[in-house]
Every structure is written in C-alpha cells, then in structure tokens.
C-alpha cells in the first residue's frame, strides 16, 4: 500500500492536495522525483512559487524539521529555487529578471 504525501514530514493536507493537482499522489512518487522535479511539477500545475514551500519540501524529504534550514544551506537553496522558478511568469525570480532587463534597457543600470 502506498503512503500518502502527507506522511512526509512537514507536508500536510494542503501540500497533499497541491501535489495531487500536479499528478503526484504518493510519498513514493514524491521521493522518486526528488524536491526539484516535484516542485517543478507543482509550478507546471499552477502553484504560485514560494520559497518557504520549496525549502519545507526539501527539509521534509530529508526527514528534517521545516525550520532546520539556515545560513549557507538556506542561501544555496534560495539559488536553486530561483533557478527552478526563473521561467515562470508569476515567480519573484522572473519578476526581478524582468525589472533588471527593463532598467538595463532604459540605461538605469549597466547592461549585463
């Protein structure tokens, strides 16, 4: 018998419903996909990107409390998250990139 997504630490009914909308209905599927691929499926299914949700997932798949992510590890996860979300129109990373591109176009910042 398969374990529900909510059997993974830090993930409750709301996470389980979001993953189900993304076609991930078991903890085994989620573990097999891994945090990045599973989160990408969430984004593809319409979930709005949110850094806390991402690192809660990463910590849960490692069997760690959600608030165990700190310091350099959290900074590294933020970079992974930004790269993962960069192509999604509603992501903070995409919005930052768009603003930087417009400022560069206007000559407000140096072109990169």
GROMACS elastic network, one bead per residue, 0.5 to 0.9 nm:
[ bonds ]
;  ai    aj funct       b0    kb
    2    26     6  0.61591   500
    2    27     6  0.73398   500
    2    28     6  0.70986   500
    3     6     6  0.81208   500
    3     7     6  0.63999   500
    3     8     6  0.87565   500
    3    25     6  0.89090   500
    3    26     6  0.57079   500
    3    27     6  0.54719   500
    3    28     6  0.69781   500
    4     7     6  0.54858   500
    4     8     6  0.79189   500
    4    16     6  0.76201   500
    4    25     6  0.67650   500
    4    27     6  0.53380   500
    4    28     6  0.83065   500
    5     8     6  0.59133   500
    5    11     6  0.69882   500
    5    12     6  0.78194   500
    5    13     6  0.84987   500
    5    15     6  0.77173   500
    5    16     6  0.53983   500
    5    17     6  0.89399   500
    5    19     6  0.77893   500
    5    20     6  0.87548   500
    5    24     6  0.80510   500
    5    25     6  0.64293   500
    5    26     6  0.50021   500
    5    28     6  0.79775   500
    5    29     6  0.85669   500
    5    30     6  0.72416   500
    6     9     6  0.72770   500
    6    10     6  0.78290   500
    6    13     6  0.63087   500
    6    14     6  0.88471   500
    6    15     6  0.72677   500
    6    16     6  0.57553   500
    6    26     6  0.85476   500
    6    27     6  0.74240   500
    7    10     6  0.86066   500
    7    11     6  0.71972   500
    7    12     6  0.79193   500
    7    26     6  0.89472   500
    7    27     6  0.68103   500
    8    11     6  0.58094   500
    8    12     6  0.83014   500
    8    27     6  0.65799   500
    8    57     6  0.87440   500
    8    60     6  0.59458   500
    8    61     6  0.66798   500
    8    63     6  0.75130   500
    9    12     6  0.82421   500
    9    56     6  0.88539   500
    9    57     6  0.85228   500
    9    59     6  0.80796   500
    9    61     6  0.73208   500
    9    62     6  0.86783   500
    9    63     6  0.61059   500
    9    64     6  0.72258   500
    9    65     6  0.71681   500
    9    66     6  0.81282   500
   10    56     6  0.63926   500
   10    57     6  0.72212   500
   10    59     6  0.78533   500
   10    60     6  0.54322   500
   10    61     6  0.89118   500
   10    63     6  0.86922   500
   10    64     6  0.83407   500
   10    65     6  0.67788   500
   10    66     6  0.60248   500
   11    14     6  0.77766   500
   11    15     6  0.55909   500
   11    16     6  0.69744   500
   11    56     6  0.78134   500
   11    57     6  0.72550   500
   11    60     6  0.71460   500
   12    15     6  0.54431   500
   12    16     6  0.61401   500
   12    17     6  0.87582   500
   13    17     6  0.61422   500
   13    18     6  0.86280   500
   14    17     6  0.51624   500
   14    18     6  0.62502   500
   14    19     6  0.86533   500
   15    18     6  0.50529   500
   15    19     6  0.60870   500
   15    20     6  0.84491   500
   15    53     6  0.88121   500
   16    19     6  0.52215   500
   16    20     6  0.61013   500
   16    21     6  0.87485   500
   16    24     6  0.84186   500
   16    25     6  0.73799   500
   16    26     6  0.86602   500
   17    20     6  0.50047   500
   17    21     6  0.63442   500
   17    22     6  0.87487   500
   17    25     6  0.85335   500
   18    21     6  0.51990   500
   18    22     6  0.65269   500
   18    23     6  0.89204   500
   18    24     6  0.86417   500
   18    42     6  0.69305   500
   18    45     6  0.84640   500
   18    47     6  0.73047   500
   19    23     6  0.63258   500
   19    24     6  0.50428   500
   19    25     6  0.65261   500
   19    26     6  0.88458   500
   19    30     6  0.85717   500
   19    38     6  0.80934   500
   19    39     6  0.87390   500
   19    41     6  0.81200   500
   19    42     6  0.63533   500
   19    45     6  0.87930   500
   20    25     6  0.50197   500
   20    26     6  0.84888   500
   21    24     6  0.73905   500
   21    25     6  0.85993   500
   21    42     6  0.77932   500
   21    45     6  0.65316   500
   21    46     6  0.87473   500
   22    25     6  0.84320   500
   22    38     6  0.84222   500
   22    41     6  0.56920   500
   22    42     6  0.53884   500
   22    43     6  0.83085   500
   22    44     6  0.74439   500
   22    45     6  0.52032   500
   22    46     6  0.84331   500
   22    47     6  0.88326   500
   23    41     6  0.80903   500
   23    42     6  0.88369   500
   23    45     6  0.86417   500
   24    27     6  0.81327   500
   24    29     6  0.61832   500
   24    30     6  0.64750   500
   24    38     6  0.79142   500
   24    41     6  0.85176   500
   25    28     6  0.85977   500
   25    29     6  0.70504   500
   25    30     6  0.79620   500
   26    29     6  0.53009   500
   26    30     6  0.64775   500
   26    31     6  0.87823   500
   27    30     6  0.50350   500
   27    31     6  0.61177   500
   27    32     6  0.85196   500
   28    31     6  0.51483   500
   28    32     6  0.60618   500
   28    33     6  0.85937   500
   29    32     6  0.51035   500
   29    33     6  0.61737   500
   29    34     6  0.85678   500
   29    38     6  0.88219   500
   30    33     6  0.52460   500
   30    34     6  0.60972   500
   30    35     6  0.75354   500
   30    37     6  0.88555   500
   30    38     6  0.63258   500
   30    61     6  0.84634   500
   31    34     6  0.51385   500
   31    35     6  0.76119   500
   31    38     6  0.86236   500
   31    61     6  0.67699   500
   32    38     6  0.89977   500
   33    36     6  0.77471   500
   33    37     6  0.56052   500
   33    38     6  0.56884   500
   34    37     6  0.58033   500
   34    38     6  0.59743   500
   34    39     6  0.84044   500
   34    58     6  0.83541   500
   34    61     6  0.77814   500
   35    38     6  0.52648   500
   35    39     6  0.58971   500
   35    40     6  0.84710   500
   35    54     6  0.77374   500
   35    55     6  0.87650   500
   35    57     6  0.64049   500
   35    58     6  0.55993   500
   35    61     6  0.72817   500
   36    39     6  0.51595   500
   36    40     6  0.60996   500
   36    41     6  0.86810   500
   36    54     6  0.84163   500
   36    58     6  0.83515   500
   36    80     6  0.83040   500
   36    81     6  0.82155   500
   36    84     6  0.73029   500
   37    40     6  0.50324   500
   37    41     6  0.63300   500
   37    42     6  0.87725   500
   38    41     6  0.50851   500
   38    42     6  0.64058   500
   38    43     6  0.88263   500
   39    43     6  0.63440   500
   39    44     6  0.86148   500
   39    49     6  0.88125   500
   39    53     6  0.89938   500
   39    54     6  0.68738   500
   39    57     6  0.82434   500
   39    84     6  0.83447   500
   40    43     6  0.50352   500
   40    44     6  0.61312   500
   40    45     6  0.86197   500
   40    84     6  0.69456   500
   40    85     6  0.77998   500
   41    45     6  0.61523   500
   41    46     6  0.87974   500
   41    47     6  0.88628   500
   42    45     6  0.51533   500
   42    46     6  0.66013   500
   42    47     6  0.54817   500
   42    48     6  0.83214   500
   42    49     6  0.85711   500
   43    46     6  0.52596   500
   43    48     6  0.64465   500
   43    49     6  0.65822   500
   43    85     6  0.78795   500
   43    88     6  0.76663   500
   44    47     6  0.73095   500
   44    88     6  0.86258   500
   46    49     6  0.89285   500
   47    50     6  0.87728   500
   48    88     6  0.89109   500
   48    90     6  0.66013   500
   48    91     6  0.70652   500
   49    53     6  0.79698   500
   49    54     6  0.81010   500
   49    81     6  0.87858   500
   49    85     6  0.68030   500
   49    88     6  0.82586   500
   49    90     6  0.72091   500
   49    91     6  0.55219   500
   49    92     6  0.77018   500
   50    53     6  0.54728   500
   50    54     6  0.65191   500
   50    81     6  0.87222   500
   50    91     6  0.79041   500
   50    92     6  0.84215   500
   51    54     6  0.50526   500
   51    55     6  0.63270   500
   51    56     6  0.85076   500
   51    77     6  0.87318   500
   51    78     6  0.70679   500
   51    81     6  0.66489   500
   51    82     6  0.84468   500
   52    55     6  0.53099   500
   52    56     6  0.59491   500
   52    57     6  0.85029   500
   52    66     6  0.87622   500
   53    56     6  0.51488   500
   53    57     6  0.62687   500
   53    58     6  0.88067   500
   54    57     6  0.51990   500
   54    58     6  0.63876   500
   54    59     6  0.87711   500
   54    77     6  0.85285   500
   54    81     6  0.70930   500
   55    59     6  0.60105   500
   55    60     6  0.83195   500
   55    66     6  0.72749   500
   55    67     6  0.88573   500
   55    69     6  0.74606   500
   55    74     6  0.79559   500
   55    77     6  0.69551   500
   55    78     6  0.83207   500
   55    81     6  0.84226   500
   56    59     6  0.51976   500
   56    60     6  0.59839   500
   56    61     6  0.86127   500
   56    64     6  0.89448   500
   56    65     6  0.79716   500
   56    67     6  0.76671   500
   56    69     6  0.85681   500
   57    60     6  0.50413   500
   57    61     6  0.61650   500
   57    62     6  0.86290   500
   57    66     6  0.78638   500
   58    61     6  0.53277   500
   58    62     6  0.64475   500
   58    63     6  0.88191   500
   58    64     6  0.86064   500
   58    66     6  0.83983   500
   58    77     6  0.87135   500
   59    62     6  0.50860   500
   59    63     6  0.62563   500
   59    65     6  0.62940   500
   59    66     6  0.55687   500
   59    67     6  0.81670   500
   59    68     6  0.73289   500
   59    69     6  0.72287   500
   60    64     6  0.55130   500
   60    65     6  0.66793   500
   60    66     6  0.66067   500
   61    64     6  0.75413   500
   62    65     6  0.88515   500
   64    67     6  0.82978   500
   64    68     6  0.65769   500
   64    69     6  0.87231   500
   65    68     6  0.53964   500
   65    69     6  0.82691   500
   66    69     6  0.69522   500
   67    70     6  0.76948   500
   69    72     6  0.88340   500
   69    73     6  0.63915   500
   69    74     6  0.54618   500
   69    77     6  0.88314   500
   70    73     6  0.58545   500
   70    75     6  0.78683   500
   71    74     6  0.53909   500
   71    75     6  0.63937   500
   71    76     6  0.88031   500
   72    76     6  0.60950   500
   72    77     6  0.85289   500
   73    76     6  0.51308   500
   73    77     6  0.62091   500
   73    78     6  0.86160   500
   74    77     6  0.50130   500
   74    78     6  0.61237   500
   74    79     6  0.87641   500
   75    78     6  0.50085   500
   75    79     6  0.64825   500
   75    80     6  0.88463   500
   76    79     6  0.51917   500
   76    80     6  0.64295   500
   76    81     6  0.86671   500
   77    81     6  0.60215   500
   77    82     6  0.85352   500
   78    82     6  0.60632   500
   78    83     6  0.85497   500
   79    82     6  0.51333   500
   79    83     6  0.61801   500
   79    84     6  0.85032   500
   80    83     6  0.51941   500
   80    84     6  0.60529   500
   80    85     6  0.86232   500
   81    85     6  0.60865   500
   81    86     6  0.83718   500
   81    93     6  0.86860   500
   82    85     6  0.51889   500
   82    86     6  0.57323   500
   82    91     6  0.83391   500
   82    92     6  0.78936   500
   82    93     6  0.54032   500
   82    94     6  0.83125   500
   83    86     6  0.52361   500
   83    87     6  0.82122   500
   83    93     6  0.77628   500
   84    87     6  0.75955   500
   84    88     6  0.87162   500
   85    88     6  0.55595   500
   85    89     6  0.86682   500
   85    90     6  0.87781   500
   85    91     6  0.59500   500
   85    92     6  0.79859   500
   85    93     6  0.64852   500
   85    94     6  0.71878   500
   86    89     6  0.80398   500
   86    91     6  0.67380   500
   86    92     6  0.80085   500
   86    93     6  0.52214   500
   86    95     6  0.85670   500
   86    97     6  0.80520   500
   87    90     6  0.89172   500
   87    91     6  0.78401   500
   87    93     6  0.83049   500
   87    94     6  0.62516   500
   88    91     6  0.54916   500
   88    92     6  0.88529   500
   88    93     6  0.83917   500
   88    94     6  0.63515   500
   89    92     6  0.85396   500
   89    94     6  0.60655   500
   89    95     6  0.72999   500
   90    93     6  0.86699   500
   90    94     6  0.70636   500
   90    95     6  0.72461   500
   91    94     6  0.52100   500
   91    95     6  0.62833   500
   91    96     6  0.86681   500
   92    95     6  0.50122   500
   92    96     6  0.60770   500
   92    97     6  0.85388   500
   93    96     6  0.51391   500
   93    97     6  0.61707   500
   93    98     6  0.86036   500
   94    97     6  0.50745   500
   94    98     6  0.61046   500
   94    99     6  0.86189   500
   95    98     6  0.50603   500
   95    99     6  0.61730   500
   95   100     6  0.85807   500
   96    99     6  0.51457   500
   96   100     6  0.61103   500
   96   101     6  0.85117   500
   97   100     6  0.51118   500
   97   101     6  0.60601   500
   97   102     6  0.86113   500
   98   101     6  0.50619   500
   98   102     6  0.61858   500
   98   103     6  0.86174   500
   99   102     6  0.51150   500
   99   103     6  0.61013   500
   99   104     6  0.84880   500
  100   103     6  0.51024   500
  100   104     6  0.60581   500
  100   105     6  0.85308   500
  100   109     6  0.77413   500
  101   104     6  0.50874   500
  101   105     6  0.61442   500
  101   106     6  0.86641   500
  101   109     6  0.89341   500
  101   111     6  0.80862   500
  101   112     6  0.88874   500
  102   106     6  0.61664   500
  102   107     6  0.85617   500
  102   108     6  0.86456   500
  103   106     6  0.50796   500
  103   107     6  0.61588   500
  103   108     6  0.50774   500
  103   109     6  0.57282   500
  103   110     6  0.84545   500
  103   111     6  0.87070   500
  104   108     6  0.57877   500
  104   110     6  0.58295   500
  104   111     6  0.51194   500
  104   112     6  0.78975   500
  105   108     6  0.76422   500
  105   109     6  0.82051   500
  105   110     6  0.89125   500
  105   111     6  0.75179   500
  106   109     6  0.78373   500
  107   110     6  0.66521   500
  107   111     6  0.76773   500
  109   112     6  0.88524   500
